[in-house]
Structure formats: structure tokens, C-alpha cells
């Protein structure tokens, strides 16, 4: 089957590499793959599973993305579904002009925004995925959580075959709903996390929980609804709002790594507590989540994961 090829043009400025690194967080991530030029992810569409490959053809000043879709014939419905997924995943239509104007008025934020200009706030394809990633990331390092999520995806995610290679989409709720909690324990999930994930999957797959419907709720109501779920606390709820619902005004204030990043960036003596984070980020309202993403890129650059310059 010939690949389906088309082109997208994000609004200026856009950098695929920075956006993908904000999404994948660590080089070990096998769900969001990046070889330095092309971003790849397997997506389960209503018409079947596809692999999408995205390459930026032009410089950040005039970005153009080449999209290659393997696994489905060239149809308008496939192009529309892939386009919608990529606009969400890569923030292609998010306008950050007001954020850049705000950043230009403050030296520390302005320098950070200028270094990573073109990064767009990414979102997971579904709120369910963001919730599972959030639960898996509780009280462990990013690297450990990603390795566990890689195993979850390889075992239970919808497979995609291209030649002899097999890759997987992130598991959907229906892929996990029938599991016994103990089946996740062998992958490295704690007893509490495996119970939280399977209960979440059963509720979503069974139609008793509409996670996508959280998009209609104000922040505090959405956080309250999420915190009523087993295994979901304030940090995970904030993570879901930022990475699942695209609420770029949300900074997951209970994130220990983020608090350390904030301490380092602002030259504080101690990592700030939740209330101090809240007060500090009032200066950058409504873009606290963008500050979170920019500080993540700052640490990734320091670790040598980002290309020089």
C-alpha cells in the first residue's frame, strides 16, 4: 500500500524538534519517536491503526510539515483524522503571540522564551492517555515512568506492522479494561497504580466516565472531578489539565521536578512549596504551563538531549 502524503503549515513560529522533545521528555520514549529529523507515532483511527511520520521541511521562519501516513489508503477521512490528531499532539494551531509579548517584558522569562522560540505546547491524543501517564509518573523519575509506559504500550497497545517491524499505539481504555490488576504489576506498576489504571480504563470503556467531557468544565471543577477518581491527586489532575486538556495556564505545582526547576531558574535557596509556586506564577498568568514546558526544555538541553543551538 502506497503511503498517504500531504502537507501542513503551522502558524509561525514553529519548531518540530522542540515540540517533540516537550512531548516525549526522555530519549527512551518509544511511543513518541524522534530520530533527529522525523517524528513518528502510531495512532489508532476509527478506520484502523496507522503510523504517522512528520518532518519539518522549512526553517522556523517558514515552517512546512511533510506528513506521511502508512497503513491506510489516501482518503479524505484519514487525512482529516490524522490532521486533527497532529494539531492536538503538536499544538499546530496554538497562538503564542501574547505569551511572547509577556515574556519580552521580563528578562528571565524573555531569555527562556527566546532560546526555545517555536516550541508549541503538546497534548496527548486523548485525556485517557494523559491520565494514565500522570498516574504512572507519580513519585518516580521521568525515565522510570517512561520505561514502564513503554512496556505497557508494547504489551497492550494496538500493533502496527510495517514490513517486519512492529510498533504499537498507546493502549486505549478498551485495551486495558479487561485486565486483572496483577497483570500490570509485572511491568513495574505498584499495587495502587495498577488498581487506579484498571479502574479508570473500565470506567471509560464502560461509558460511566467521560474524560473528554472535562474540556467543558472550568479548571477547579475539572480538578475536583479528577481528584474524585481512585489514585488521582492534585498533581495528577494538574498534569491532565495541562497535557490532556491543553490548559496552558496550569502549572502542576506538586511536581517535585518542576519545583526544583523553578528553584534553579529563579535562584531560590529551597524548592518552593505549592503556595509559593502559585504566588510566583501569578506574574505569568495565564501562561504558567508554558513556563513549565520551557523549564523542561531547559533541563533537557542541559542533559544534552537537544541539538546544540
MARVO-919107 format. One record per residue (C-alpha): residue in one letter; residue number from 1; x, y, z. Coordinates in Angstrom, 2 decimals. Example, Ala and Ser with C-alpha at 12.3 -4.5 7.8 and 13.67 -1.06 7.14 Angstrom:
// residues 2
R code pos      xx      yy      zz
R    a   1   12.30   -4.50    7.80
R    s   2   13.67   -1.06    7.14
***
This chain:
// residues 309
R code pos      xx      yy      zz
R    x   1    0.00    0.00    0.00
R    x   2    1.43    3.39   -1.02
R    x   3    1.81    5.90    1.79
R    x   4   -0.60    8.80    2.08
R    x   5    1.43   12.03    1.84
R    x   6    0.21   15.57    2.49
R    x   7    1.49   18.83    3.96
R    x   8    0.56   21.07    6.88
R    x   9    1.68   24.62    7.65
R    x  10    1.68   25.60   11.33
R    x  11    1.42   29.24   12.25
R    x  12    4.74   30.99   12.83
R    x  13    6.99   30.34   14.74
R    x  14    7.17   26.57   14.95
R    x  15    9.97   24.11   15.73
R    x  16    9.16   20.43   15.43
R    x  17   12.22   19.29   17.39
R    x  18   11.46   21.37   20.50
R    x  19    7.77   20.47   20.42
R    x  20    8.53   16.75   20.12
R    x  21   11.03   16.85   22.99
R    x  22    8.46   18.60   25.18
R    x  23    6.08   15.75   24.35
R    x  24    8.47   12.80   24.70
R    x  25   10.50   14.10   27.72
R    x  26   13.21   11.46   27.52
R    x  27   15.10    9.67   24.70
R    x  28   13.87    6.28   25.98
R    x  29   10.30    7.08   24.91
R    x  30    9.22    4.55   22.25
R    x  31    5.66    5.87   21.85
R    x  32    6.76    9.30   20.60
R    x  33    9.79    8.50   18.46
R    x  34   12.30   11.04   17.15
R    x  35   15.44   10.38   15.10
R    x  36   16.61   13.97   14.94
R    x  37   14.64   14.72   11.77
R    x  38   11.33   12.85   11.79
R    x  39    8.70   12.37   14.48
R    x  40    6.77    9.08   14.42
R    x  41    3.78    7.82   16.36
R    x  42    1.23    5.03   15.86
R    x  43   -2.36    6.26   16.01
R    x  44   -5.49    4.10   16.32
R    x  45   -8.05    5.71   14.00
R    x  46  -11.70    4.65   13.63
R    x  47  -10.73    3.13   10.26
R    x  48   -7.70    1.25   11.60
R    x  49   -4.23    1.74   13.01
R    x  50   -1.76    3.97   11.15
R    x  51    1.79    5.18   11.62
R    x  52    2.34    8.89   11.11
R    x  53    5.74   10.36   10.22
R    x  54    6.22   14.14   10.45
R    x  55    9.20   16.06    9.04
R    x  56    9.74   19.82    9.07
R    x  57   10.85   20.98    5.63
R    x  58   11.42   24.69    6.12
R    x  59   13.22   26.80    8.71
R    x  60   11.30   28.03   11.77
R    x  61   10.55   31.28    9.95
R    x  62    8.59   29.48    7.24
R    x  63    7.62   26.09    8.61
R    x  64    6.09   23.40    6.49
R    x  65    5.44   19.84    7.67
R    x  66    5.51   16.79    5.43
R    x  67    3.10   14.16    6.73
R    x  68    3.44   10.51    5.69
R    x  69    0.67    8.14    6.76
R    x  70    1.32    4.40    6.46
R    x  71   -1.35    1.76    6.89
R    x  72   -4.41    3.43    5.37
R    x  73   -5.24    4.41    1.79
R    x  74   -5.36    8.05    0.78
R    x  75   -8.84    9.11    1.82
R    x  76  -10.24   12.44    2.94
R    x  77  -11.42   10.92    6.22
R    x  78   -7.95    9.57    7.03
R    x  79   -6.29   12.90    6.26
R    x  80   -8.84   14.73    8.41
R    x  81   -8.37   12.35   11.36
R    x  82   -4.57   12.50   11.17
R    x  83   -4.62   16.29   10.83
R    x  84   -6.84   16.64   13.91
R    x  85   -4.57   14.31   15.90
R    x  86   -1.41   16.19   14.92
R    x  87   -2.93   19.59   15.62
R    x  88   -3.59   18.35   19.13
R    x  89   -0.34   16.44   19.63
R    x  90    1.92   19.20   18.30
R    x  91   -0.11   22.31   19.13
R    x  92   -0.07   23.36   15.49
R    x  93   -2.85   25.95   15.85
R    x  94   -1.93   27.36   19.27
R    x  95   -1.24   31.09   19.04
R    x  96    1.57   32.10   21.42
R    x  97    1.94   35.72   20.30
R    x  98    0.57   37.07   23.60
R    x  99    2.92   34.81   25.55
R    x 100    5.93   36.13   23.63
R    x 101    4.81   39.71   24.28
R    x 102    4.51   38.94   28.00
R    x 103    7.90   37.23   28.06
R    x 104    9.57   40.18   26.34
R    x 105    8.67   42.39   29.31
R    x 106   10.67   40.29   31.79
R    x 107   14.35   39.46   31.42
R    x 108   14.45   35.91   32.86
R    x 109   11.34   34.66   31.08
R    x 110   12.25   36.56   27.92
R    x 111   15.59   34.80   27.64
R    x 112   14.00   31.41   28.19
R    x 113   11.25   32.06   25.61
R    x 114   13.79   33.32   23.07
R    x 115   16.00   30.24   23.45
R    x 116   13.10   27.89   22.79
R    x 117   11.02   30.01   20.42
R    x 118    8.87   27.79   18.24
R    x 119    8.06   25.18   20.88
R    x 120    4.31   24.55   20.90
R    x 121    2.50   23.11   23.94
R    x 122    1.84   19.46   23.08
R    x 123   -1.18   17.44   24.19
R    x 124   -1.66   13.71   24.33
R    x 125   -4.16   12.38   21.75
R    x 126   -6.68   11.54   24.48
R    x 127   -7.34   12.66   28.03
R    x 128   -7.26    8.98   28.99
R    x 129   -3.63    8.71   27.88
R    x 130   -2.69   11.81   29.86
R    x 131   -4.32   10.35   32.97
R    x 132   -2.50    7.02   32.62
R    x 133    0.82    8.79   32.05
R    x 134    0.15   11.01   35.06
R    x 135   -0.63    8.06   37.31
R    x 136    2.44    6.15   36.08
R    x 137    4.64    9.20   36.75
R    x 138    3.69    9.62   40.39
R    x 139    6.67    9.57   42.79
R    x 140    9.15    8.11   40.28
R    x 141   11.65    9.68   37.91
R    x 142   10.62   10.55   34.37
R    x 143   12.95    7.89   32.99
R    x 144   11.44    5.14   35.16
R    x 145    7.86    6.14   34.29
R    x 146    8.65    6.19   30.57
R    x 147   10.25    2.75   30.67
R    x 148    7.17    1.35   32.43
R    x 149    4.86    3.05   29.91
R    x 150    6.94    1.63   27.04
R    x 151    6.31   -1.86   28.40
R    x 152    2.60   -1.15   28.84
R    x 153    2.39    0.01   25.22
R    x 154    4.38   -2.91   23.80
R    x 155    2.19   -5.46   25.58
R    x 156   -1.29   -3.97   25.30
R    x 157   -1.21   -1.23   22.66
R    x 158   -2.77   -1.80   19.20
R    x 159    0.02   -3.12   16.95
R    x 160    1.10   -1.66   13.63
R    x 161    3.06   -3.76   11.10
R    x 162    5.34   -2.13    8.54
R    x 163    7.43   -4.77    6.82
R    x 164    8.98   -6.88    9.55
R    x 165    8.84   -4.08   12.12
R    x 166    6.08   -3.96   14.74
R    x 167    5.28   -0.82   16.69
R    x 168    2.33   -0.03   18.93
R    x 169   -0.09    2.76   19.67
R    x 170   -0.56    3.77   23.29
R    x 171   -3.23    1.49   24.82
R    x 172   -6.82    2.69   24.72
R    x 173   -9.23    2.29   27.59
R    x 174  -10.77   -0.75   25.92
R    x 175   -7.32   -2.37   25.66
R    x 176   -6.82   -2.20   29.43
R    x 177  -10.36   -2.55   30.75
R    x 178  -10.31   -6.36   30.83
R    x 179   -7.02   -6.71   32.69
R    x 180   -6.65   -8.01   36.19
R    x 181   -4.70   -5.50   38.30
R    x 182   -1.97   -8.08   38.92
R    x 183   -1.18   -8.18   35.18
R    x 184    0.30   -4.68   35.39
R    x 185    2.46   -5.49   38.38
R    x 186    4.91   -7.46   36.25
R    x 187    5.50   -4.30   34.20
R    x 188    6.64   -2.32   37.22
R    x 189    3.41   -0.66   38.37
R    x 190    2.74   -0.51   42.09
R    x 191   -0.39   -2.11   43.50
R    x 192   -2.05    1.29   43.91
R    x 193   -1.19    2.42   40.38
R    x 194   -2.34   -0.80   38.73
R    x 195   -5.66   -0.56   40.57
R    x 196   -6.07    3.09   39.58
R    x 197   -5.31    2.43   35.90
R    x 198   -7.55   -0.61   35.51
R    x 199  -10.42    1.10   37.34
R    x 200  -10.01    4.17   35.13
R    x 201   -9.95    2.05   31.97
R    x 202  -13.08    0.14   32.99
R    x 203  -14.97    3.36   33.74
R    x 204  -14.01    4.99   30.43
R    x 205  -14.56    1.89   28.31
R    x 206  -17.87    1.18   30.07
R    x 207  -19.15    4.69   29.39
R    x 208  -19.57    5.72   33.03
R    x 209  -16.71    8.25   32.87
R    x 210  -16.35   10.86   30.11
R    x 211  -12.81   12.20   30.39
R    x 212  -13.04   14.16   27.15
R    x 213  -16.08   15.91   28.59
R    x 214  -13.81   17.55   31.18
R    x 215  -12.98   20.06   28.44
R    x 216  -16.37   21.66   29.11
R    x 217  -15.62   22.29   32.81
R    x 218  -13.78   25.19   34.44
R    x 219  -10.36   24.36   35.88
R    x 220  -11.42   23.89   39.50
R    x 221  -14.41   21.71   38.61
R    x 222  -12.27   19.56   36.33
R    x 223   -9.63   19.17   39.05
R    x 224  -12.29   18.27   41.61
R    x 225  -13.78   15.67   39.25
R    x 226  -10.37   14.15   38.57
R    x 227   -9.40   14.06   42.26
R    x 228  -12.54   12.02   42.95
R    x 229  -11.02    9.18   40.90
R    x 230   -9.03    6.46   42.61
R    x 231   -5.29    7.17   42.55
R    x 232   -5.61   10.73   41.22
R    x 233   -4.41   13.60   43.40
R    x 234   -3.80   17.28   42.86
R    x 235   -0.56   16.86   40.90
R    x 236   -2.01   14.25   38.52
R    x 237   -5.12   16.37   38.00
R    x 238   -2.97   19.38   37.10
R    x 239   -0.92   17.20   34.77
R    x 240   -4.08   16.05   32.98
R    x 241   -5.36   19.61   32.60
R    x 242   -2.05   20.73   31.10
R    x 243   -1.08   17.76   28.94
R    x 244   -4.51   16.29   28.26
R    x 245   -6.80   19.31   28.02
R    x 246   -4.28   21.87   26.83
R    x 247   -4.85   24.28   29.73
R    x 248   -1.53   26.13   29.33
R    x 249   -2.34   28.30   32.35
R    x 250   -1.90   25.27   34.64
R    x 251    1.43   24.56   36.33
R    x 252    1.46   21.17   38.15
R    x 253    2.56   22.71   41.43
R    x 254    3.08   19.44   43.28
R    x 255    5.63   18.26   40.69
R    x 256    8.88   17.85   42.62
R    x 257   11.00   18.05   39.48
R    x 258    9.19   21.19   38.34
R    x 259    9.65   22.81   41.75
R    x 260   13.37   22.05   41.57
R    x 261   13.48   23.54   38.07
R    x 262   11.77   26.65   39.39
R    x 263   14.22   26.86   42.31
R    x 264   17.15   26.61   39.93
R    x 265   15.75   29.05   37.41
R    x 266   14.81   31.71   40.00
R    x 267   17.93   31.11   42.14
R    x 268   15.94   30.24   45.27
R    x 269   17.55   28.69   48.33
R    x 270   14.89   25.98   48.71
R    x 271   12.42   24.35   46.32
R    x 272    9.20   26.37   46.61
R    x 273    6.12   24.78   48.19
R    x 274    2.76   24.64   46.40
R    x 275    1.58   28.02   47.68
R    x 276    4.87   29.72   46.78
R    x 277    4.66   28.24   43.29
R    x 278    1.12   29.57   42.95
R    x 279    2.09   33.08   44.04
R    x 280    5.21   33.13   41.86
R    x 281    3.34   32.03   38.75
R    x 282    0.71   34.73   39.14
R    x 283    3.21   37.01   37.42
R    x 284    2.96   34.87   34.28
R    x 285   -0.78   34.24   34.22
R    x 286   -2.27   32.77   32.04
R    x 287    0.87   31.02   30.77
R    x 288    2.15   29.10   33.81
R    x 289    2.00   25.83   31.89
R    x 290    4.21   27.30   29.17
R    x 291    6.76   28.23   31.83
R    x 292    6.62   24.58   32.98
R    x 293    7.32   23.37   29.43
R    x 294   10.14   25.87   28.87
R    x 295   11.85   24.84   32.10
R    x 296   11.57   21.20   30.99
R    x 297   13.36   22.08   27.74
R    x 298   15.99   23.93   29.75
R    x 299   16.78   20.74   31.70
R    x 300   16.69   18.60   28.55
R    x 301   19.18   20.96   26.92
R    x 302   21.42   20.81   29.97
R    x 303   21.29   16.99   29.81
R    x 304   22.48   17.10   26.19
R    x 305   19.28   15.78   24.59
R    x 306   18.61   18.87   22.49
R    x 307   20.78   19.76   19.48
R    x 308   23.34   22.49   20.01
R    x 309   21.95   25.91   19.11
***
